[in-house]
Amino acid sequence: MKIGDLARRTGVTTRTLRYYEEQDLLHPEREENGYRSYPESSVIRVEQIRDLLAAGLSTRVIGVVVPCFEGSGKNLKPRVDPALAANLAREVEEMDARIRTLVRNRDAVRRFLEEASQAELAEAG
């Protein structure tokens, strides 16, 4: 299928598909005229990439991980591999650290806003 067809079927832009190709996540064949030709399996691959990006994985990690998954969306399931499991465990730890940082920063901003609001009330009253 052509890049425009894959874009329509997956809901991503052709630019995004070219980016995935640059990141070595998609591997279309080239026709004689230079056009990209994607196999049917690319639809699921793009869905997997999007799911893993939404989970917070980098394209570098996805390049290693995506071949170890089957299905997409709610049916995305890993193929069991001890090395992959260890790598994913590290990724989860890093995600947890980012979440803790975001929560800490959010709470600090909330405290600032509450104090600023109280200061405004005190000045007005």
Order of alpha helices (4+ residues) and beta strands (2+ residues): alpha-alpha-beta-beta-alpha-alpha-beta-beta-alpha
